[in-house]
Each structure stands twice: as C-alpha cells, then as structure tokens.
C-alpha cells in the first residue's frame, strides 16, 4: 500500500477548531499589513491568519492589545470579544484550518534548540551538518506545510531536503595575506561555487550568533575593516562604525575592529550593507557541487521516512500543544481506489516530431523521457502556435534584481520564445515592482 509523508490531524473529517477573532487597527489596512501582523504574532508564539478584514487567532484571547511594529509600519491587534468555530465539514473553513495548524506547527519548530532557519519560517535546518567534504558542509532541512485531504482531514507535511554551504567564510576566500596565485585561485573557486554568471549575486548565510539570515554578495573593498566602514545606521540609530554597532548590539559575536568587511544586500534593506565577512558563508547550489557531494541530496525512500520520523520525534508527542488535537499515528496511506500509476502520453512537437513515451515504467526510461522533452522542444519547436499569439510580452521583475540581469532575462526569453514558436516574440523592457501586493513601481 502507498504511504505518504502526510500526518492527519485528529479526528480527521470531524475536526473542529475554536479560534479568537481579533481586530487590527493602524494607518495601513492592506492585505500585506494583515500578513505582516500574523507573521509577528507567530514569532510571539501565536498562530494567526487573516480572514475578511479580521485576524483569526489559534490561541487564548488577547488580554491586552498586541502592539505590532517594524521600521516602516505600526499596528495594534486587540481581541474583539468574539470567538468562532471552524469545522472541516464547512468548505469555507478548511483552508483557514490548514493554515492555522501549519502556523502552529511552525511555532513548535521555532522552539527547537537544535534547528535554525534563514529567511523562510517554513524551512528549518538541523544544527549539525550531515556530511562535510571538499570544504562544503551539507545540512538536512525540514520543510513544513499543510494539505487538505478531501473527505479525510487536514494533513501536516514534512518534506526533507539538503542545503550546502562552504565551511570557509567569505573572509577566507578574499584573503590578501597569501600569494597572488593563491588569491586568484580563491576568487575563482568562490565564483565557481556561487555560479556567478552574468553578474548574478551569490547567496550567503549570515551567522549572527543566536540567529542566521540570508543575504546576497555585492563586493569586497580591499582593506576595509569593521572599524573603517564609516557611520552605520540601523533602525534609525547611528553608530560611528560597523564595529561600534557590533560592540553595542552583538558583543557576543567576538567581532574585532580589524576584521574584514564584505558589502551585501538584504531583501528588505535598501542599498549595500557592510557586515563582517568572517560571519558570511556561501550557499552552494547543486549544479556547483563537487562529485563527492553530488548524491547527498538523493535520499532513498527508506532513509527519507527515517529522517521525517526523526523530525516528528524532535517535535514531541503533541507537536501542536496540549490545548489542540493530536496527530493520528503514522503516515496517511490512501486506499487503493485513490491511487494509481499514470502512464505518460507521447508528445507531438513541431513538424509532427513524436517523442514516444516509455512503456515499461522503468526509472531510467522515465528520466530519459523527461530529459528528451526539452531537447525535442529545442530542435522542433512547439507543435502548434495560434496565429493570434501575442508578439509583445510584458515582464515584471523584483526591484532588487539588477538592471543588467533583468535585461539579460528579457533577451533570453525573447530568443527562446521566438525559436520555439517560429514567431518574432519581443519581451519588452522589464518593469520593476516593489511588492506583489503593491504592483509595478511607477
């Protein structure tokens, strides 16, 4: 019988959740503000979701209003005095229930002393690497989500992945107290491991003692140290230098005045920011891995199940808390009538070129079929393109993407679409946007 990585919340189809209704007040009542408020509530140990201009809280009532603030906004959440019962049998409630239970699980994950995260609250990494070779450490990661299983219940899901980081810091890659040949070798290795093509920025892990976060490499200025960065303003407070900031806010890091600096960019901070480069470690993508680590992230089903179970064991017998339903034992196994194996159809491309689908279902035959699809598309193009196909395409990109990279993306899209369709397709100049909820920047 097929087994999934889903654990059903008891009692399944008959699940009911009692939630508090909270009101949010502030200058900005946009959907983004409600989501940010729910994120801050989760960071305080409360699972919350927005619903029709209110916030549903899977926690006891807020005795006092919760002040929620960041650098550029402020809001206040207060209990409305009302409660609400969500039931799995009500189609309007199921997605809210799944979101609330997922966020409650994320609260439990945040309390694990041996786990850390970068930017996503849904992805957590084990503290110790599972392997370490050729200057690269491999970390197992747990990705949490929820799913609504029709006629069964809300399921909570843990998926297993692997992330790779260099064991050498950025400071070591940019050392100047070694020979010129060694310096060049270090820089080439940095570029190779980061896959820095067409001026794309390398992804970094910034270790700040109690927490870690993600940032992107901009540059290293030769000779710049923590004491020589000039003034540094953080959360409206100005410090004489980066070193003065570390001394005031993070003295436990042990950063010295002479430590070298790298300029990096963060997702929600404008411009390039100096940080101690010995606290930065390069994220290595799978395509750049040495052969010695190429198979670490290919986890066979038996090992994958063991790792998922290890995650649930770490979360304890009642991962959602004593005041909420428990999870059904084991992983959900769909009945035979809900499972089956899909047979791939043959695919027709341009000039009636047929890619024959595998008939034996063997793993290698399936892999060859998936690989050959792109090759057939490159060689033969699309099977059919309507005469009225749009010739001009608008492209929106995050405003954090560099102009050259955005233009390269537009040019490559134009080239490939024109080749596949045999039409002159033009991707217009990329338009930056600040936020998906805000729209294109004027």
C-alpha positions as CSV (number, residue, x, y, z in Angstrom):
1,X,0.0,0.0,0.0
2,X,1.2,3.5,-0.9
3,X,2.4,5.6,2.1
4,X,2.7,9.4,2.1
5,X,4.6,11.9,4.2
6,X,1.2,13.3,5.5
7,X,0.1,13.1,9.1
8,X,-3.7,13.6,9.6
9,X,-4.8,15.8,12.5
10,X,-7.3,14.0,14.8
11,X,-10.2,13.3,14.5
12,X,-9.9,13.7,10.7
13,X,-13.1,14.7,9.0
14,X,-14.8,15.7,12.2
15,X,-12.0,18.2,13.2
16,X,-13.2,21.4,14.8
17,X,-11.1,24.4,15.9
18,X,-12.1,27.2,18.3
19,X,-10.5,30.5,17.3
20,X,-10.5,34.0,18.7
21,X,-11.5,36.9,16.4
22,X,-9.1,39.8,16.6
23,X,-9.3,43.3,15.1
24,X,-6.3,45.1,13.6
25,X,-6.0,48.9,13.7
26,X,-3.4,51.1,12.1
27,X,-2.7,53.5,9.3
28,X,-2.5,50.8,6.6
29,X,-5.2,48.1,6.3
30,X,-3.8,46.4,3.2
31,X,-3.6,42.6,2.9
32,X,0.1,42.9,3.3
33,X,-0.3,44.6,6.7
34,X,-2.5,41.8,7.9
35,X,0.0,39.2,6.7
36,X,2.9,41.0,8.4
37,X,0.8,41.2,11.6
38,X,0.2,37.5,11.5
39,X,3.9,36.8,11.0
40,X,4.8,38.9,14.0
41,X,2.1,37.1,16.1
42,X,3.6,33.8,15.1
43,X,7.0,35.0,16.1
44,X,5.5,35.6,19.6
45,X,4.1,32.0,19.7
46,X,0.6,32.6,18.3
47,X,-0.8,31.1,15.1
48,X,-2.9,33.6,13.2
49,X,-4.4,34.0,9.7
50,X,-6.2,37.0,8.1
51,X,-9.8,36.5,7.2
52,X,-12.1,39.1,5.7
53,X,-10.6,42.1,7.4
54,X,-10.0,40.4,10.7
55,X,-7.4,38.1,12.2
56,X,-8.3,34.6,13.5
57,X,-6.1,33.6,16.4
58,X,-5.5,29.9,17.4
59,X,-4.7,30.9,21.0
60,X,-6.3,32.2,24.1
61,X,-7.8,35.6,23.9
62,X,-5.5,38.6,23.9
63,X,-5.9,40.1,27.4
64,X,-4.1,43.3,26.4
65,X,-3.7,44.6,22.8
66,X,-0.6,43.4,21.0
67,X,1.5,46.2,19.5
68,X,3.0,45.1,16.2
69,X,5.6,47.3,14.7
70,X,8.5,47.3,12.2
71,X,10.7,50.1,10.9
72,X,8.1,51.4,8.4
73,X,4.8,50.4,9.9
74,X,2.8,50.0,13.2
75,X,-0.4,48.3,14.0
76,X,-2.3,47.1,17.0
77,X,-4.2,43.8,17.4
78,X,-6.9,43.5,20.0
79,X,-9.4,40.9,21.0
80,X,-12.9,41.6,19.6
81,X,-14.6,39.7,22.3
82,X,-15.9,37.2,19.8
83,X,-14.9,33.6,19.0
84,X,-15.6,31.4,16.0
85,X,-15.8,27.6,15.4
86,X,-14.1,26.3,12.3
87,X,-15.2,22.9,11.0
88,X,-13.7,20.6,8.4
89,X,-17.2,19.9,7.1
90,X,-17.6,23.6,6.1
91,X,-15.8,24.2,2.8
92,X,-15.2,27.8,3.7
93,X,-13.3,26.8,6.8
94,X,-10.9,24.1,5.6
95,X,-8.2,26.3,4.1
96,X,-8.2,28.5,7.2
97,X,-7.9,25.5,9.4
98,X,-5.0,24.1,7.4
99,X,-3.2,27.5,7.5
100,X,-3.7,27.8,11.3
101,X,-2.5,24.3,12.1
102,X,0.5,24.8,9.8
103,X,1.5,28.0,11.6
104,X,1.0,26.4,15.0
105,X,3.4,23.7,13.9
106,X,5.9,26.4,12.8
107,X,5.7,27.8,16.3
108,X,6.7,24.4,17.6
109,X,9.6,24.3,15.1
110,X,10.9,27.7,16.2
111,X,11.3,26.3,19.8
112,X,13.6,23.5,18.8
113,X,17.1,24.4,20.1
114,X,18.9,22.3,17.5
115,X,17.3,23.9,14.5
116,X,17.9,27.2,12.6
117,X,16.4,29.0,9.7
118,X,17.4,31.5,7.1
119,X,14.5,33.6,5.6
120,X,11.5,31.2,5.4
121,X,9.6,30.3,8.6
122,X,8.6,27.0,6.9
123,X,12.1,25.7,6.3
124,X,14.3,24.7,9.2
125,X,17.8,23.2,9.2
126,X,19.5,20.8,11.6
127,X,22.2,22.4,13.6
128,X,25.0,20.0,12.6
129,X,25.9,19.0,9.1
130,X,25.2,15.5,7.9
131,X,28.3,15.5,5.8
132,X,31.3,17.6,5.2
133,X,33.7,17.2,2.1
134,X,35.9,19.4,0.0
135,X,35.2,22.5,2.0
136,X,31.4,22.2,1.8
137,X,29.0,21.2,4.6
138,X,25.7,19.5,3.8
139,X,22.7,20.3,6.2
140,X,19.4,18.4,6.3
141,X,16.5,20.6,6.2
142,X,12.8,20.1,7.1
143,X,10.1,21.9,5.1
144,X,6.7,22.2,6.8
145,X,3.4,22.6,5.0
146,X,-0.3,21.6,5.3
147,X,-2.6,19.9,2.9
148,X,-6.4,19.4,2.8
149,X,-7.1,15.7,2.0
150,X,-10.6,15.5,0.7
151,X,-13.1,13.5,2.8
152,X,-10.2,12.7,5.2
153,X,-9.0,15.7,7.1
154,X,-6.2,18.3,7.4
155,X,-2.8,16.8,6.9
156,X,0.6,18.2,8.1
157,X,3.5,17.5,5.9
158,X,7.3,17.4,6.5
159,X,9.5,17.2,3.4
160,X,13.2,16.5,3.5
161,X,15.9,18.4,1.6
162,X,19.6,19.2,1.8
163,X,21.3,22.6,1.7
164,X,25.0,23.2,1.1
165,X,27.3,25.9,2.5
166,X,31.0,26.4,2.3
167,X,33.0,25.8,5.5
168,X,35.2,28.7,4.7
169,X,33.9,32.2,5.2
170,X,33.9,35.0,2.7
171,X,36.8,36.5,4.6
172,X,38.9,33.4,3.8
173,X,38.0,33.5,0.1
174,X,39.2,37.1,-0.1
175,X,42.3,36.9,2.0
176,X,45.1,39.2,0.9
177,X,47.9,37.8,3.2
178,X,48.6,35.0,0.7
179,X,50.4,34.8,-2.6
180,X,48.8,36.4,-5.7
181,X,48.3,33.0,-7.3
182,X,46.5,31.8,-4.2
183,X,44.3,34.9,-4.1
184,X,43.3,34.3,-7.8
185,X,42.7,30.6,-7.0
186,X,40.4,31.5,-4.1
187,X,38.4,34.0,-6.1
188,X,38.0,31.5,-9.0
189,X,36.7,29.0,-6.5
190,X,34.3,31.5,-5.0
191,X,32.9,32.4,-8.4
192,X,32.6,28.7,-9.4
193,X,30.9,27.6,-6.2
194,X,28.5,30.6,-6.4
195,X,27.7,30.1,-10.1
196,X,28.1,33.8,-10.5
197,X,27.1,34.2,-14.1
198,X,26.0,37.4,-15.8
199,X,26.6,39.5,-12.6
200,X,24.1,37.5,-10.6
201,X,24.7,37.8,-6.8
202,X,25.9,34.9,-4.7
203,X,23.6,33.8,-1.9
204,X,25.1,33.9,1.6
205,X,24.3,32.7,5.1
206,X,25.0,35.4,7.6
207,X,25.7,33.9,11.1
208,X,24.7,36.3,13.9
209,X,25.1,34.0,16.9
210,X,21.6,33.3,18.0
211,X,20.1,33.6,14.5
212,X,21.0,33.3,10.9
213,X,19.7,35.1,7.9
214,X,20.1,35.2,4.1
215,X,21.8,38.0,2.1
216,X,23.5,38.5,-1.2
217,X,27.1,39.2,-2.1
218,X,27.9,42.6,-3.6
219,X,31.6,43.2,-3.3
220,X,34.7,43.3,-1.0
221,X,36.5,46.6,-0.8
222,X,40.2,45.9,-0.3
223,X,41.5,47.0,3.1
224,X,38.0,47.8,4.5
225,X,37.6,46.6,8.1
226,X,34.8,46.8,10.7
227,X,36.4,49.9,12.2
228,X,36.7,51.8,8.8
229,X,33.3,51.5,7.3
230,X,32.2,54.9,8.4
231,X,28.8,55.6,10.1
232,X,26.3,52.8,10.2
233,X,22.6,53.4,10.7
234,X,20.4,50.6,12.0
235,X,16.8,51.0,12.9
236,X,17.2,54.8,13.0
237,X,20.2,54.7,15.3
238,X,23.6,55.7,14.0
239,X,26.9,54.2,15.1
240,X,30.4,55.5,14.3
241,X,31.3,52.3,12.5
242,X,30.2,48.7,11.9
243,X,32.5,47.7,14.8
244,X,30.7,50.1,17.1
245,X,27.4,48.6,16.1
246,X,28.7,45.0,16.9
247,X,30.0,46.2,20.2
248,X,26.7,47.8,21.2
249,X,24.3,45.2,19.8
250,X,26.1,41.9,19.3
251,X,29.2,41.9,21.6
252,X,29.0,38.1,21.9
253,X,30.0,37.6,18.3
254,X,33.5,38.4,19.1
255,X,34.0,40.7,16.1
256,X,37.1,42.7,16.2
257,X,37.9,46.2,14.8
258,X,40.4,44.7,12.3
259,X,38.1,42.0,10.9
260,X,37.5,42.4,7.1
261,X,34.2,43.5,5.7
262,X,32.0,42.5,2.8
263,X,29.3,44.6,1.2
264,X,26.0,42.6,0.9
265,X,22.3,43.3,0.2
266,X,19.3,42.1,2.2
267,X,15.8,41.5,1.0
268,X,14.2,44.3,3.0
269,X,17.1,46.8,3.3
270,X,17.8,49.3,0.6
271,X,21.3,49.5,-0.8
272,X,24.6,47.7,0.0
273,X,25.3,47.0,3.7
274,X,28.7,46.3,5.3
275,X,29.0,43.2,7.5
276,X,31.9,41.2,9.0
277,X,32.9,38.9,6.2
278,X,34.1,36.2,8.6
279,X,30.4,35.7,9.5
280,X,29.3,35.1,5.9
281,X,29.2,31.6,4.3
282,X,28.5,30.9,0.7
283,X,25.4,28.9,-0.3
284,X,26.4,26.3,-2.9
285,X,23.7,25.2,-5.4
286,X,23.5,21.6,-6.6
287,X,24.9,22.4,-10.0
288,X,28.1,23.6,-8.5
289,X,28.7,20.7,-6.1
290,X,31.8,18.6,-6.4
291,X,31.3,14.9,-7.3
292,X,32.0,13.9,-3.7
293,X,28.7,15.5,-2.6
294,X,26.6,15.1,-5.7
295,X,24.5,12.3,-4.3
296,X,23.9,13.5,-0.7
297,X,20.6,15.1,-1.6
298,X,19.3,12.0,-3.3
299,X,17.6,10.3,-0.4
300,X,16.1,6.8,-0.9
301,X,12.5,6.3,0.4
302,X,13.5,4.3,3.4
303,X,16.1,6.9,4.6
304,X,13.6,9.7,3.8
305,X,11.0,8.2,6.0
306,X,13.6,7.8,8.8
307,X,14.5,11.5,8.6
308,X,10.9,12.6,8.5
309,X,10.2,10.5,11.6
310,X,13.3,12.0,13.3
311,X,11.8,15.4,12.7
312,X,8.4,14.4,14.3
313,X,10.2,12.8,17.2
314,X,12.0,16.1,17.9
315,X,8.7,17.9,18.0
316,X,7.4,15.6,20.7
317,X,4.2,13.6,21.4
318,X,1.9,16.6,21.0
319,X,3.6,18.9,18.4
320,X,0.6,21.2,18.2
321,X,0.4,21.7,22.0
322,X,-1.6,20.3,24.8
323,X,-4.6,22.5,24.0
324,X,-5.0,21.3,20.4
325,X,-5.8,18.0,18.7
326,X,-3.0,15.4,18.3
327,X,-1.9,13.7,15.1
328,X,-3.1,10.3,14.0
329,X,-0.3,7.7,14.5
330,X,1.9,7.0,11.5
331,X,1.6,8.4,8.0
332,X,-1.5,8.5,5.9
333,X,-2.0,5.7,3.5
334,X,-4.5,6.3,0.8
335,X,-6.8,3.4,-0.1
336,X,-6.2,1.6,-3.4
337,X,-9.1,3.3,-5.1
338,X,-7.4,6.7,-4.6
339,X,-4.0,5.6,-6.0
340,X,-2.8,4.6,-9.4
341,X,0.1,5.0,-11.8
342,X,-0.2,7.4,-14.6
343,X,1.2,6.4,-18.0
344,X,2.9,9.2,-19.9
345,X,1.4,10.1,-23.3
346,X,3.5,10.5,-26.3
347,X,4.2,14.2,-27.2
348,X,4.0,15.9,-30.5
349,X,6.3,18.8,-31.3
350,X,6.8,21.0,-34.4
351,X,6.9,19.3,-37.8
352,X,4.9,16.4,-36.2
353,X,8.0,15.1,-34.4
354,X,6.8,12.5,-31.9
355,X,8.5,11.8,-28.6
356,X,7.4,8.2,-27.8
357,X,6.5,7.7,-24.1
358,X,8.2,4.9,-22.2
359,X,6.0,1.8,-21.8
360,X,7.9,-0.2,-19.2
361,X,7.8,2.4,-16.4
362,X,11.5,1.9,-15.5
363,X,13.2,4.7,-13.8
364,X,15.9,5.3,-16.4
365,X,13.4,5.3,-19.2
366,X,11.3,7.9,-17.4
367,X,14.4,10.0,-16.8
368,X,15.3,9.8,-20.5
369,X,11.7,10.8,-21.5
370,X,11.8,13.9,-19.3
371,X,15.2,14.9,-20.5
372,X,14.3,14.4,-24.1
373,X,11.3,16.7,-23.9
374,X,13.4,19.8,-23.7
375,X,15.7,18.6,-26.4
376,X,12.7,18.0,-28.8
377,X,11.4,21.5,-28.0
378,X,14.8,23.0,-28.8
379,X,15.1,21.0,-32.1
380,X,11.5,21.1,-33.3
381,X,9.7,23.9,-31.5
382,X,6.0,23.9,-30.5
383,X,3.5,21.6,-32.1
384,X,1.0,24.4,-32.6
385,X,1.1,28.2,-32.2
386,X,-2.1,30.2,-32.8
387,X,-1.9,32.8,-35.5
388,X,-3.1,35.4,-32.9
389,X,-0.3,34.6,-30.4
390,X,0.8,37.8,-28.5
391,X,4.0,39.1,-30.1
392,X,4.9,41.5,-27.3
393,X,5.2,40.3,-23.7
394,X,5.4,42.4,-20.6
395,X,7.9,41.3,-18.0
396,X,7.7,42.3,-14.3
397,X,10.8,41.7,-12.1
398,X,11.5,42.4,-8.4
399,X,13.1,45.8,-7.9
400,X,16.0,44.0,-6.1
401,X,17.1,42.5,-9.4
402,X,20.0,44.3,-11.1
403,X,19.1,46.1,-14.4
404,X,21.7,44.1,-16.4
405,X,20.4,40.8,-15.1
406,X,16.8,41.8,-15.8
407,X,17.7,42.8,-19.4
408,X,19.6,39.5,-19.9
409,X,16.5,37.6,-18.7
410,X,14.3,39.5,-21.2
411,X,16.7,38.9,-24.1
412,X,16.9,35.2,-23.3
413,X,13.1,34.9,-23.1
414,X,12.7,36.7,-26.4
415,X,15.3,34.4,-28.1
416,X,13.8,31.1,-26.8
417,X,10.2,32.0,-27.3
418,X,10.9,33.2,-30.9
419,X,12.8,30.0,-31.6
420,X,10.1,27.7,-30.1
421,X,7.2,29.4,-31.7
422,X,8.9,30.4,-35.0
423,X,7.4,33.8,-34.5
424,X,9.0,37.1,-33.7
425,X,8.3,37.4,-30.0
426,X,9.5,40.5,-28.2
427,X,9.8,40.7,-24.4
428,X,9.5,44.4,-23.5
429,X,11.8,46.2,-21.2
430,X,11.5,44.7,-17.7
431,X,9.4,46.7,-15.3
432,X,10.4,46.6,-11.6
433,X,7.9,46.1,-8.8
434,X,8.3,46.7,-5.1
435,X,6.0,44.0,-3.8
436,X,3.5,41.6,-5.4
437,X,0.7,43.2,-3.3
438,X,1.7,46.7,-4.3
439,X,2.3,46.2,-8.0
440,X,4.6,47.8,-10.6
441,X,6.7,50.7,-9.4
442,X,5.8,54.0,-11.2
